[in-house]
Structure formats: C-alpha cells, structure tokens
Amino acid sequence: MREVAFIKRNKQKWLDFEQAILGKVKKNPDDLADLYIQLVNDLSFAQTYYPKSKTVVYLNHLAATAFQQIYKTKRTDTNQLSSFFKVEVPYIIRQNRRFLVYAFVLFFISVSLGVLSAIYDDSFVRLILGDEYVDLTLDNIKKVTQWLFTNQVPTGVVLSVSL
C-alpha cells in the first residue's frame, strides 16, 4: 500500500484520537484503548514500510503523548507513611482482630508456661537453651558486672547501654 493511501485510510482515526488525548473530545475509555492499540499498530506498519517518512514521526509523537497522558506520574500525598500507620494499619488490624487475639493469647500462654517452668524447674532453661549457651551467658553477665563495679562508669553510659 502506498503511503498516501495509508494516510487517507487512517487520517480521521488519528485525528479523533488526537482530539481525545488533548482533551477536546470526551471518549469512552474502552474506545480510547482500542484507538491506542490501532494507533500503535499503524505506527508499527508505518515504521516497517515508510521508515523515513513524516508519518512515522507524527504517529510516534501521538503515541508518546498518549502514553504520557495514560502513565504520567500521579501526585501522591506527602504523608503516605503517616497515612499508612493512621489509616491502613488500623483498618487491617480491625479486619483481622480475631486472628490477632488468638495469636496474642497463644503467645502469652506459651510465655507464661515457659516462665512458670523456669521458676519451678531450674533445669528447664538448660534443657531448652542448652548448657553451653546458659554457661556462656552467665559468664558474660559476670564479666560485665565486674567491669561495671571495678571501673568508674558514668551513670549516663550505664543507662544508654541498658536501654
């Protein structure tokens, strides 16, 4: 097909799409999507058969403008993080509160059983954590307390380490 025939056949369609993209004419989004697909197909055809013509430049410009209109960066609220914690997190917690209650109850029961077992049975901690780890932890505690009492450490340092 000659370029002139190609232009005559599709000119009105391109002009309609251009008017819709520039906002001069309101179109149904489905129609716009169809026109965009046809435009890109016409651009491909023109690039294949008329690579150095002004038609390719025009169609490419039209397709680029449409793409930028569709996918341009939208302005977002500057406080998205605070909005996330103020709106979305409470909403998700409210939706799943039953499961959260089950999880907290199971957690606190497990912790309570562990604490009670450690209080009433001295060997329980060593059974769960292992003798080597418990001994290492006790040695580290002794070293730190000895260092704290032998060296004059300002109260601020002790508070910053303990926090």
Chimera marker file (.cmm) of the C-alpha trace (Angstrom):
<marker_set name="trace">
<marker id="1" x="0.000" y="0.000" z="0.000" r="1" g="1" b="0" radius="0.5"/>
<marker id="2" x="1.273" y="3.432" z="-0.839" r="1" g="1" b="0" radius="0.5"/>
<marker id="3" x="1.861" y="5.900" z="1.950" r="1" g="1" b="0" radius="0.5"/>
<marker id="4" x="-0.753" y="8.328" z="0.616" r="1" g="1" b="0" radius="0.5"/>
<marker id="5" x="-3.437" y="5.613" z="0.658" r="1" g="1" b="0" radius="0.5"/>
<marker id="6" x="-2.354" y="4.593" z="4.178" r="1" g="1" b="0" radius="0.5"/>
<marker id="7" x="-2.703" y="8.184" z="5.378" r="1" g="1" b="0" radius="0.5"/>
<marker id="8" x="-6.102" y="8.675" z="3.690" r="1" g="1" b="0" radius="0.5"/>
<marker id="9" x="-7.436" y="5.457" z="5.198" r="1" g="1" b="0" radius="0.5"/>
<marker id="10" x="-6.374" y="6.252" z="8.776" r="1" g="1" b="0" radius="0.5"/>
<marker id="11" x="-6.284" y="10.061" z="8.931" r="1" g="1" b="0" radius="0.5"/>
<marker id="12" x="-9.700" y="10.524" z="10.553" r="1" g="1" b="0" radius="0.5"/>
<marker id="13" x="-8.977" y="7.860" z="13.153" r="1" g="1" b="0" radius="0.5"/>
<marker id="14" x="-5.704" y="9.573" z="14.100" r="1" g="1" b="0" radius="0.5"/>
<marker id="15" x="-7.346" y="12.989" z="14.293" r="1" g="1" b="0" radius="0.5"/>
<marker id="16" x="-10.117" y="11.595" z="16.531" r="1" g="1" b="0" radius="0.5"/>
<marker id="17" x="-7.524" y="10.050" z="18.816" r="1" g="1" b="0" radius="0.5"/>
<marker id="18" x="-5.521" y="13.277" z="18.892" r="1" g="1" b="0" radius="0.5"/>
<marker id="19" x="-8.625" y="15.258" z="19.862" r="1" g="1" b="0" radius="0.5"/>
<marker id="20" x="-9.412" y="12.753" z="22.623" r="1" g="1" b="0" radius="0.5"/>
<marker id="21" x="-5.859" y="12.801" z="24.003" r="1" g="1" b="0" radius="0.5"/>
<marker id="22" x="-5.707" y="16.591" z="24.035" r="1" g="1" b="0" radius="0.5"/>
<marker id="23" x="-8.984" y="16.636" z="25.975" r="1" g="1" b="0" radius="0.5"/>
<marker id="24" x="-11.045" y="18.415" z="23.339" r="1" g="1" b="0" radius="0.5"/>
<marker id="25" x="-13.418" y="15.460" z="22.948" r="1" g="1" b="0" radius="0.5"/>
<marker id="26" x="-14.617" y="13.067" z="25.652" r="1" g="1" b="0" radius="0.5"/>
<marker id="27" x="-14.407" y="9.401" z="24.731" r="1" g="1" b="0" radius="0.5"/>
<marker id="28" x="-15.239" y="6.155" z="26.420" r="1" g="1" b="0" radius="0.5"/>
<marker id="29" x="-12.063" y="4.634" z="27.979" r="1" g="1" b="0" radius="0.5"/>
<marker id="30" x="-12.661" y="1.383" z="26.103" r="1" g="1" b="0" radius="0.5"/>
<marker id="31" x="-12.823" y="3.272" z="22.816" r="1" g="1" b="0" radius="0.5"/>
<marker id="32" x="-9.637" y="5.120" z="23.721" r="1" g="1" b="0" radius="0.5"/>
<marker id="33" x="-7.900" y="1.845" z="24.464" r="1" g="1" b="0" radius="0.5"/>
<marker id="34" x="-8.981" y="0.459" z="21.100" r="1" g="1" b="0" radius="0.5"/>
<marker id="35" x="-7.827" y="3.620" z="19.320" r="1" g="1" b="0" radius="0.5"/>
<marker id="36" x="-4.475" y="3.477" z="21.133" r="1" g="1" b="0" radius="0.5"/>
<marker id="37" x="-3.939" y="-0.130" z="20.046" r="1" g="1" b="0" radius="0.5"/>
<marker id="38" x="-4.854" y="0.750" z="16.462" r="1" g="1" b="0" radius="0.5"/>
<marker id="39" x="-2.517" y="3.750" z="16.598" r="1" g="1" b="0" radius="0.5"/>
<marker id="40" x="0.394" y="1.633" z="17.799" r="1" g="1" b="0" radius="0.5"/>
<marker id="41" x="-0.371" y="-0.935" z="15.107" r="1" g="1" b="0" radius="0.5"/>
<marker id="42" x="-0.400" y="1.834" z="12.485" r="1" g="1" b="0" radius="0.5"/>
<marker id="43" x="2.886" y="3.135" z="13.878" r="1" g="1" b="0" radius="0.5"/>
<marker id="44" x="4.437" y="-0.318" z="13.543" r="1" g="1" b="0" radius="0.5"/>
<marker id="45" x="3.159" y="-0.610" z="9.992" r="1" g="1" b="0" radius="0.5"/>
<marker id="46" x="4.489" y="2.839" z="9.100" r="1" g="1" b="0" radius="0.5"/>
<marker id="47" x="7.895" y="2.102" z="10.680" r="1" g="1" b="0" radius="0.5"/>
<marker id="48" x="8.123" y="-1.076" z="8.649" r="1" g="1" b="0" radius="0.5"/>
<marker id="49" x="7.062" y="0.253" z="5.258" r="1" g="1" b="0" radius="0.5"/>
<marker id="50" x="7.784" y="4.009" z="5.479" r="1" g="1" b="0" radius="0.5"/>
<marker id="51" x="10.745" y="4.242" z="7.878" r="1" g="1" b="0" radius="0.5"/>
<marker id="52" x="11.921" y="7.766" z="6.984" r="1" g="1" b="0" radius="0.5"/>
<marker id="53" x="8.561" y="9.476" z="6.449" r="1" g="1" b="0" radius="0.5"/>
<marker id="54" x="6.931" y="12.233" z="8.437" r="1" g="1" b="0" radius="0.5"/>
<marker id="55" x="4.006" y="9.900" z="9.093" r="1" g="1" b="0" radius="0.5"/>
<marker id="56" x="6.202" y="7.823" z="11.395" r="1" g="1" b="0" radius="0.5"/>
<marker id="57" x="7.271" y="10.939" z="13.276" r="1" g="1" b="0" radius="0.5"/>
<marker id="58" x="3.655" y="12.095" z="13.656" r="1" g="1" b="0" radius="0.5"/>
<marker id="59" x="2.382" y="8.699" z="14.800" r="1" g="1" b="0" radius="0.5"/>
<marker id="60" x="5.306" y="8.268" z="17.178" r="1" g="1" b="0" radius="0.5"/>
<marker id="61" x="4.640" y="11.694" z="18.683" r="1" g="1" b="0" radius="0.5"/>
<marker id="62" x="0.942" y="10.894" z="19.030" r="1" g="1" b="0" radius="0.5"/>
<marker id="63" x="1.644" y="7.520" z="20.655" r="1" g="1" b="0" radius="0.5"/>
<marker id="64" x="4.208" y="9.073" z="23.021" r="1" g="1" b="0" radius="0.5"/>
<marker id="65" x="1.769" y="11.799" z="24.035" r="1" g="1" b="0" radius="0.5"/>
<marker id="66" x="-0.937" y="9.239" z="24.682" r="1" g="1" b="0" radius="0.5"/>
<marker id="67" x="1.448" y="7.074" z="26.688" r="1" g="1" b="0" radius="0.5"/>
<marker id="68" x="2.492" y="10.040" z="28.825" r="1" g="1" b="0" radius="0.5"/>
<marker id="69" x="-1.136" y="11.001" z="29.406" r="1" g="1" b="0" radius="0.5"/>
<marker id="70" x="-2.002" y="7.475" z="30.480" r="1" g="1" b="0" radius="0.5"/>
<marker id="71" x="1.054" y="6.663" z="32.583" r="1" g="1" b="0" radius="0.5"/>
<marker id="72" x="2.141" y="10.047" z="33.864" r="1" g="1" b="0" radius="0.5"/>
<marker id="73" x="3.282" y="10.182" z="37.461" r="1" g="1" b="0" radius="0.5"/>
<marker id="74" x="0.390" y="10.973" z="39.696" r="1" g="1" b="0" radius="0.5"/>
<marker id="75" x="0.764" y="13.332" z="42.600" r="1" g="1" b="0" radius="0.5"/>
<marker id="76" x="0.823" y="11.487" z="45.839" r="1" g="1" b="0" radius="0.5"/>
<marker id="77" x="0.211" y="12.640" z="49.338" r="1" g="1" b="0" radius="0.5"/>
<marker id="78" x="3.447" y="13.628" z="51.037" r="1" g="1" b="0" radius="0.5"/>
<marker id="79" x="2.399" y="11.924" z="54.245" r="1" g="1" b="0" radius="0.5"/>
<marker id="80" x="1.947" y="8.421" z="52.866" r="1" g="1" b="0" radius="0.5"/>
<marker id="81" x="3.890" y="6.889" z="55.739" r="1" g="1" b="0" radius="0.5"/>
<marker id="82" x="1.777" y="8.579" z="58.384" r="1" g="1" b="0" radius="0.5"/>
<marker id="83" x="-1.362" y="7.757" z="56.407" r="1" g="1" b="0" radius="0.5"/>
<marker id="84" x="-0.269" y="4.133" z="56.285" r="1" g="1" b="0" radius="0.5"/>
<marker id="85" x="0.031" y="3.957" z="60.078" r="1" g="1" b="0" radius="0.5"/>
<marker id="86" x="-3.017" y="6.122" z="60.803" r="1" g="1" b="0" radius="0.5"/>
<marker id="87" x="-5.445" y="4.614" z="58.316" r="1" g="1" b="0" radius="0.5"/>
<marker id="88" x="-4.331" y="1.369" z="56.724" r="1" g="1" b="0" radius="0.5"/>
<marker id="89" x="-2.780" y="-0.398" z="59.715" r="1" g="1" b="0" radius="0.5"/>
<marker id="90" x="-5.815" y="0.182" z="61.980" r="1" g="1" b="0" radius="0.5"/>
<marker id="91" x="-8.098" y="-0.961" z="59.169" r="1" g="1" b="0" radius="0.5"/>
<marker id="92" x="-6.128" y="-4.185" z="58.659" r="1" g="1" b="0" radius="0.5"/>
<marker id="93" x="-5.975" y="-4.797" z="62.414" r="1" g="1" b="0" radius="0.5"/>
<marker id="94" x="-9.716" y="-4.233" z="62.687" r="1" g="1" b="0" radius="0.5"/>
<marker id="95" x="-10.335" y="-6.681" z="59.844" r="1" g="1" b="0" radius="0.5"/>
<marker id="96" x="-8.139" y="-9.367" z="61.393" r="1" g="1" b="0" radius="0.5"/>
<marker id="97" x="-8.684" y="-8.673" z="65.089" r="1" g="1" b="0" radius="0.5"/>
<marker id="98" x="-9.979" y="-12.165" z="65.817" r="1" g="1" b="0" radius="0.5"/>
<marker id="99" x="-6.815" y="-13.775" z="64.471" r="1" g="1" b="0" radius="0.5"/>
<marker id="100" x="-4.657" y="-11.247" z="66.309" r="1" g="1" b="0" radius="0.5"/>
<marker id="101" x="-6.413" y="-12.040" z="69.581" r="1" g="1" b="0" radius="0.5"/>
<marker id="102" x="-5.822" y="-15.770" z="69.006" r="1" g="1" b="0" radius="0.5"/>
<marker id="103" x="-2.144" y="-15.111" z="68.265" r="1" g="1" b="0" radius="0.5"/>
<marker id="104" x="-1.669" y="-12.923" z="71.369" r="1" g="1" b="0" radius="0.5"/>
<marker id="105" x="-3.440" y="-15.428" z="73.612" r="1" g="1" b="0" radius="0.5"/>
<marker id="106" x="-1.338" y="-18.291" z="72.255" r="1" g="1" b="0" radius="0.5"/>
<marker id="107" x="1.831" y="-16.218" z="72.656" r="1" g="1" b="0" radius="0.5"/>
<marker id="108" x="1.078" y="-15.203" z="76.254" r="1" g="1" b="0" radius="0.5"/>
<marker id="109" x="0.104" y="-18.746" z="77.224" r="1" g="1" b="0" radius="0.5"/>
<marker id="110" x="3.380" y="-20.029" z="75.770" r="1" g="1" b="0" radius="0.5"/>
<marker id="111" x="5.437" y="-17.344" z="77.512" r="1" g="1" b="0" radius="0.5"/>
<marker id="112" x="3.613" y="-17.936" z="80.798" r="1" g="1" b="0" radius="0.5"/>
<marker id="113" x="4.262" y="-21.679" z="80.603" r="1" g="1" b="0" radius="0.5"/>
<marker id="114" x="7.935" y="-21.026" z="79.880" r="1" g="1" b="0" radius="0.5"/>
<marker id="115" x="8.298" y="-18.592" z="82.780" r="1" g="1" b="0" radius="0.5"/>
<marker id="116" x="6.478" y="-20.888" z="85.210" r="1" g="1" b="0" radius="0.5"/>
<marker id="117" x="8.548" y="-23.852" z="84.077" r="1" g="1" b="0" radius="0.5"/>
<marker id="118" x="11.764" y="-21.856" z="84.533" r="1" g="1" b="0" radius="0.5"/>
<marker id="119" x="10.688" y="-20.731" z="88.018" r="1" g="1" b="0" radius="0.5"/>
<marker id="120" x="9.740" y="-24.179" z="89.299" r="1" g="1" b="0" radius="0.5"/>
<marker id="121" x="12.366" y="-26.256" z="87.485" r="1" g="1" b="0" radius="0.5"/>
<marker id="122" x="15.933" y="-24.916" z="87.308" r="1" g="1" b="0" radius="0.5"/>
<marker id="123" x="16.960" y="-27.483" z="84.702" r="1" g="1" b="0" radius="0.5"/>
<marker id="124" x="14.223" y="-26.376" z="82.253" r="1" g="1" b="0" radius="0.5"/>
<marker id="125" x="16.214" y="-23.392" z="80.930" r="1" g="1" b="0" radius="0.5"/>
<marker id="126" x="19.267" y="-25.578" z="80.397" r="1" g="1" b="0" radius="0.5"/>
<marker id="127" x="17.096" y="-28.189" z="78.672" r="1" g="1" b="0" radius="0.5"/>
<marker id="128" x="15.627" y="-25.664" z="76.233" r="1" g="1" b="0" radius="0.5"/>
<marker id="129" x="18.678" y="-23.433" z="75.603" r="1" g="1" b="0" radius="0.5"/>
<marker id="130" x="21.478" y="-25.888" z="76.234" r="1" g="1" b="0" radius="0.5"/>
<marker id="131" x="24.170" y="-25.962" z="78.924" r="1" g="1" b="0" radius="0.5"/>
<marker id="132" x="26.799" y="-24.266" z="76.787" r="1" g="1" b="0" radius="0.5"/>
<marker id="133" x="24.652" y="-21.232" z="75.973" r="1" g="1" b="0" radius="0.5"/>
<marker id="134" x="23.467" y="-20.770" z="79.569" r="1" g="1" b="0" radius="0.5"/>
<marker id="135" x="27.050" y="-21.004" z="80.896" r="1" g="1" b="0" radius="0.5"/>
<marker id="136" x="28.295" y="-18.536" z="78.276" r="1" g="1" b="0" radius="0.5"/>
<marker id="137" x="25.525" y="-16.082" z="79.158" r="1" g="1" b="0" radius="0.5"/>
<marker id="138" x="26.250" y="-16.347" z="82.882" r="1" g="1" b="0" radius="0.5"/>
<marker id="139" x="29.979" y="-15.769" z="82.241" r="1" g="1" b="0" radius="0.5"/>
<marker id="140" x="29.228" y="-12.693" z="80.132" r="1" g="1" b="0" radius="0.5"/>
<marker id="141" x="26.961" y="-11.298" z="82.853" r="1" g="1" b="0" radius="0.5"/>
<marker id="142" x="29.712" y="-11.806" z="85.447" r="1" g="1" b="0" radius="0.5"/>
<marker id="143" x="32.276" y="-10.061" z="83.237" r="1" g="1" b="0" radius="0.5"/>
<marker id="144" x="30.036" y="-7.050" z="82.650" r="1" g="1" b="0" radius="0.5"/>
<marker id="145" x="29.086" y="-6.669" z="86.312" r="1" g="1" b="0" radius="0.5"/>
<marker id="146" x="32.756" y="-6.982" z="87.376" r="1" g="1" b="0" radius="0.5"/>
<marker id="147" x="33.771" y="-4.357" z="84.816" r="1" g="1" b="0" radius="0.5"/>
<marker id="148" x="30.985" y="-2.025" z="85.920" r="1" g="1" b="0" radius="0.5"/>
<marker id="149" x="31.957" y="-2.249" z="89.589" r="1" g="1" b="0" radius="0.5"/>
<marker id="150" x="35.744" y="-2.047" z="89.099" r="1" g="1" b="0" radius="0.5"/>
<marker id="151" x="35.668" y="0.903" z="86.660" r="1" g="1" b="0" radius="0.5"/>
<marker id="152" x="34.079" y="4.202" z="87.457" r="1" g="1" b="0" radius="0.5"/>
<marker id="153" x="31.473" y="4.404" z="84.718" r="1" g="1" b="0" radius="0.5"/>
<marker id="154" x="29.249" y="7.490" z="84.460" r="1" g="1" b="0" radius="0.5"/>
<marker id="155" x="25.554" y="6.818" z="85.053" r="1" g="1" b="0" radius="0.5"/>
<marker id="156" x="24.672" y="8.066" z="81.560" r="1" g="1" b="0" radius="0.5"/>
<marker id="157" x="26.779" y="5.327" z="79.950" r="1" g="1" b="0" radius="0.5"/>
<marker id="158" x="25.113" y="2.635" z="82.063" r="1" g="1" b="0" radius="0.5"/>
<marker id="159" x="21.667" y="3.951" z="81.171" r="1" g="1" b="0" radius="0.5"/>
<marker id="160" x="22.482" y="4.168" z="77.443" r="1" g="1" b="0" radius="0.5"/>
<marker id="161" x="23.804" y="0.583" z="77.417" r="1" g="1" b="0" radius="0.5"/>
<marker id="162" x="20.851" y="-0.761" z="79.371" r="1" g="1" b="0" radius="0.5"/>
<marker id="163" x="18.297" y="0.953" z="77.142" r="1" g="1" b="0" radius="0.5"/>
<link id1="1" id2="2" r="1" g="1" b="0" radius="0.2"/>
<link id1="2" id2="3" r="1" g="1" b="0" radius="0.2"/>
<link id1="3" id2="4" r="1" g="1" b="0" radius="0.2"/>
<link id1="4" id2="5" r="1" g="1" b="0" radius="0.2"/>
<link id1="5" id2="6" r="1" g="1" b="0" radius="0.2"/>
<link id1="6" id2="7" r="1" g="1" b="0" radius="0.2"/>
<link id1="7" id2="8" r="1" g="1" b="0" radius="0.2"/>
<link id1="8" id2="9" r="1" g="1" b="0" radius="0.2"/>
<link id1="9" id2="10" r="1" g="1" b="0" radius="0.2"/>
<link id1="10" id2="11" r="1" g="1" b="0" radius="0.2"/>
<link id1="11" id2="12" r="1" g="1" b="0" radius="0.2"/>
<link id1="12" id2="13" r="1" g="1" b="0" radius="0.2"/>
<link id1="13" id2="14" r="1" g="1" b="0" radius="0.2"/>
<link id1="14" id2="15" r="1" g="1" b="0" radius="0.2"/>
<link id1="15" id2="16" r="1" g="1" b="0" radius="0.2"/>
<link id1="16" id2="17" r="1" g="1" b="0" radius="0.2"/>
<link id1="17" id2="18" r="1" g="1" b="0" radius="0.2"/>
<link id1="18" id2="19" r="1" g="1" b="0" radius="0.2"/>
<link id1="19" id2="20" r="1" g="1" b="0" radius="0.2"/>
<link id1="20" id2="21" r="1" g="1" b="0" radius="0.2"/>
<link id1="21" id2="22" r="1" g="1" b="0" radius="0.2"/>
<link id1="22" id2="23" r="1" g="1" b="0" radius="0.2"/>
<link id1="23" id2="24" r="1" g="1" b="0" radius="0.2"/>
<link id1="24" id2="25" r="1" g="1" b="0" radius="0.2"/>
<link id1="25" id2="26" r="1" g="1" b="0" radius="0.2"/>
<link id1="26" id2="27" r="1" g="1" b="0" radius="0.2"/>
<link id1="27" id2="28" r="1" g="1" b="0" radius="0.2"/>
<link id1="28" id2="29" r="1" g="1" b="0" radius="0.2"/>
<link id1="29" id2="30" r="1" g="1" b="0" radius="0.2"/>
<link id1="30" id2="31" r="1" g="1" b="0" radius="0.2"/>
<link id1="31" id2="32" r="1" g="1" b="0" radius="0.2"/>
<link id1="32" id2="33" r="1" g="1" b="0" radius="0.2"/>
<link id1="33" id2="34" r="1" g="1" b="0" radius="0.2"/>
<link id1="34" id2="35" r="1" g="1" b="0" radius="0.2"/>
<link id1="35" id2="36" r="1" g="1" b="0" radius="0.2"/>
<link id1="36" id2="37" r="1" g="1" b="0" radius="0.2"/>
<link id1="37" id2="38" r="1" g="1" b="0" radius="0.2"/>
<link id1="38" id2="39" r="1" g="1" b="0" radius="0.2"/>
<link id1="39" id2="40" r="1" g="1" b="0" radius="0.2"/>
<link id1="40" id2="41" r="1" g="1" b="0" radius="0.2"/>
<link id1="41" id2="42" r="1" g="1" b="0" radius="0.2"/>
<link id1="42" id2="43" r="1" g="1" b="0" radius="0.2"/>
<link id1="43" id2="44" r="1" g="1" b="0" radius="0.2"/>
<link id1="44" id2="45" r="1" g="1" b="0" radius="0.2"/>
<link id1="45" id2="46" r="1" g="1" b="0" radius="0.2"/>
<link id1="46" id2="47" r="1" g="1" b="0" radius="0.2"/>
<link id1="47" id2="48" r="1" g="1" b="0" radius="0.2"/>
<link id1="48" id2="49" r="1" g="1" b="0" radius="0.2"/>
<link id1="49" id2="50" r="1" g="1" b="0" radius="0.2"/>
<link id1="50" id2="51" r="1" g="1" b="0" radius="0.2"/>
<link id1="51" id2="52" r="1" g="1" b="0" radius="0.2"/>
<link id1="52" id2="53" r="1" g="1" b="0" radius="0.2"/>
<link id1="53" id2="54" r="1" g="1" b="0" radius="0.2"/>
<link id1="54" id2="55" r="1" g="1" b="0" radius="0.2"/>
<link id1="55" id2="56" r="1" g="1" b="0" radius="0.2"/>
<link id1="56" id2="57" r="1" g="1" b="0" radius="0.2"/>
<link id1="57" id2="58" r="1" g="1" b="0" radius="0.2"/>
<link id1="58" id2="59" r="1" g="1" b="0" radius="0.2"/>
<link id1="59" id2="60" r="1" g="1" b="0" radius="0.2"/>
<link id1="60" id2="61" r="1" g="1" b="0" radius="0.2"/>
<link id1="61" id2="62" r="1" g="1" b="0" radius="0.2"/>
<link id1="62" id2="63" r="1" g="1" b="0" radius="0.2"/>
<link id1="63" id2="64" r="1" g="1" b="0" radius="0.2"/>
<link id1="64" id2="65" r="1" g="1" b="0" radius="0.2"/>
<link id1="65" id2="66" r="1" g="1" b="0" radius="0.2"/>
<link id1="66" id2="67" r="1" g="1" b="0" radius="0.2"/>
<link id1="67" id2="68" r="1" g="1" b="0" radius="0.2"/>
<link id1="68" id2="69" r="1" g="1" b="0" radius="0.2"/>
<link id1="69" id2="70" r="1" g="1" b="0" radius="0.2"/>
<link id1="70" id2="71" r="1" g="1" b="0" radius="0.2"/>
<link id1="71" id2="72" r="1" g="1" b="0" radius="0.2"/>
<link id1="72" id2="73" r="1" g="1" b="0" radius="0.2"/>
<link id1="73" id2="74" r="1" g="1" b="0" radius="0.2"/>
<link id1="74" id2="75" r="1" g="1" b="0" radius="0.2"/>
<link id1="75" id2="76" r="1" g="1" b="0" radius="0.2"/>
<link id1="76" id2="77" r="1" g="1" b="0" radius="0.2"/>
<link id1="77" id2="78" r="1" g="1" b="0" radius="0.2"/>
<link id1="78" id2="79" r="1" g="1" b="0" radius="0.2"/>
<link id1="79" id2="80" r="1" g="1" b="0" radius="0.2"/>
<link id1="80" id2="81" r="1" g="1" b="0" radius="0.2"/>
<link id1="81" id2="82" r="1" g="1" b="0" radius="0.2"/>
<link id1="82" id2="83" r="1" g="1" b="0" radius="0.2"/>
<link id1="83" id2="84" r="1" g="1" b="0" radius="0.2"/>
<link id1="84" id2="85" r="1" g="1" b="0" radius="0.2"/>
<link id1="85" id2="86" r="1" g="1" b="0" radius="0.2"/>
<link id1="86" id2="87" r="1" g="1" b="0" radius="0.2"/>
<link id1="87" id2="88" r="1" g="1" b="0" radius="0.2"/>
<link id1="88" id2="89" r="1" g="1" b="0" radius="0.2"/>
<link id1="89" id2="90" r="1" g="1" b="0" radius="0.2"/>
<link id1="90" id2="91" r="1" g="1" b="0" radius="0.2"/>
<link id1="91" id2="92" r="1" g="1" b="0" radius="0.2"/>
<link id1="92" id2="93" r="1" g="1" b="0" radius="0.2"/>
<link id1="93" id2="94" r="1" g="1" b="0" radius="0.2"/>
<link id1="94" id2="95" r="1" g="1" b="0" radius="0.2"/>
<link id1="95" id2="96" r="1" g="1" b="0" radius="0.2"/>
<link id1="96" id2="97" r="1" g="1" b="0" radius="0.2"/>
<link id1="97" id2="98" r="1" g="1" b="0" radius="0.2"/>
<link id1="98" id2="99" r="1" g="1" b="0" radius="0.2"/>
<link id1="99" id2="100" r="1" g="1" b="0" radius="0.2"/>
<link id1="100" id2="101" r="1" g="1" b="0" radius="0.2"/>
<link id1="101" id2="102" r="1" g="1" b="0" radius="0.2"/>
<link id1="102" id2="103" r="1" g="1" b="0" radius="0.2"/>
<link id1="103" id2="104" r="1" g="1" b="0" radius="0.2"/>
<link id1="104" id2="105" r="1" g="1" b="0" radius="0.2"/>
<link id1="105" id2="106" r="1" g="1" b="0" radius="0.2"/>
<link id1="106" id2="107" r="1" g="1" b="0" radius="0.2"/>
<link id1="107" id2="108" r="1" g="1" b="0" radius="0.2"/>
<link id1="108" id2="109" r="1" g="1" b="0" radius="0.2"/>
<link id1="109" id2="110" r="1" g="1" b="0" radius="0.2"/>
<link id1="110" id2="111" r="1" g="1" b="0" radius="0.2"/>
<link id1="111" id2="112" r="1" g="1" b="0" radius="0.2"/>
<link id1="112" id2="113" r="1" g="1" b="0" radius="0.2"/>
<link id1="113" id2="114" r="1" g="1" b="0" radius="0.2"/>
<link id1="114" id2="115" r="1" g="1" b="0" radius="0.2"/>
<link id1="115" id2="116" r="1" g="1" b="0" radius="0.2"/>
<link id1="116" id2="117" r="1" g="1" b="0" radius="0.2"/>
<link id1="117" id2="118" r="1" g="1" b="0" radius="0.2"/>
<link id1="118" id2="119" r="1" g="1" b="0" radius="0.2"/>
<link id1="119" id2="120" r="1" g="1" b="0" radius="0.2"/>
<link id1="120" id2="121" r="1" g="1" b="0" radius="0.2"/>
<link id1="121" id2="122" r="1" g="1" b="0" radius="0.2"/>
<link id1="122" id2="123" r="1" g="1" b="0" radius="0.2"/>
<link id1="123" id2="124" r="1" g="1" b="0" radius="0.2"/>
<link id1="124" id2="125" r="1" g="1" b="0" radius="0.2"/>
<link id1="125" id2="126" r="1" g="1" b="0" radius="0.2"/>
<link id1="126" id2="127" r="1" g="1" b="0" radius="0.2"/>
<link id1="127" id2="128" r="1" g="1" b="0" radius="0.2"/>
<link id1="128" id2="129" r="1" g="1" b="0" radius="0.2"/>
<link id1="129" id2="130" r="1" g="1" b="0" radius="0.2"/>
<link id1="130" id2="131" r="1" g="1" b="0" radius="0.2"/>
<link id1="131" id2="132" r="1" g="1" b="0" radius="0.2"/>
<link id1="132" id2="133" r="1" g="1" b="0" radius="0.2"/>
<link id1="133" id2="134" r="1" g="1" b="0" radius="0.2"/>
<link id1="134" id2="135" r="1" g="1" b="0" radius="0.2"/>
<link id1="135" id2="136" r="1" g="1" b="0" radius="0.2"/>
<link id1="136" id2="137" r="1" g="1" b="0" radius="0.2"/>
<link id1="137" id2="138" r="1" g="1" b="0" radius="0.2"/>
<link id1="138" id2="139" r="1" g="1" b="0" radius="0.2"/>
<link id1="139" id2="140" r="1" g="1" b="0" radius="0.2"/>
<link id1="140" id2="141" r="1" g="1" b="0" radius="0.2"/>
<link id1="141" id2="142" r="1" g="1" b="0" radius="0.2"/>
<link id1="142" id2="143" r="1" g="1" b="0" radius="0.2"/>
<link id1="143" id2="144" r="1" g="1" b="0" radius="0.2"/>
<link id1="144" id2="145" r="1" g="1" b="0" radius="0.2"/>
<link id1="145" id2="146" r="1" g="1" b="0" radius="0.2"/>
<link id1="146" id2="147" r="1" g="1" b="0" radius="0.2"/>
<link id1="147" id2="148" r="1" g="1" b="0" radius="0.2"/>
<link id1="148" id2="149" r="1" g="1" b="0" radius="0.2"/>
<link id1="149" id2="150" r="1" g="1" b="0" radius="0.2"/>
<link id1="150" id2="151" r="1" g="1" b="0" radius="0.2"/>
<link id1="151" id2="152" r="1" g="1" b="0" radius="0.2"/>
<link id1="152" id2="153" r="1" g="1" b="0" radius="0.2"/>
<link id1="153" id2="154" r="1" g="1" b="0" radius="0.2"/>
<link id1="154" id2="155" r="1" g="1" b="0" radius="0.2"/>
<link id1="155" id2="156" r="1" g="1" b="0" radius="0.2"/>
<link id1="156" id2="157" r="1" g="1" b="0" radius="0.2"/>
<link id1="157" id2="158" r="1" g="1" b="0" radius="0.2"/>
<link id1="158" id2="159" r="1" g="1" b="0" radius="0.2"/>
<link id1="159" id2="160" r="1" g="1" b="0" radius="0.2"/>
<link id1="160" id2="161" r="1" g="1" b="0" radius="0.2"/>
<link id1="161" id2="162" r="1" g="1" b="0" radius="0.2"/>
<link id1="162" id2="163" r="1" g="1" b="0" radius="0.2"/>
</marker_set>
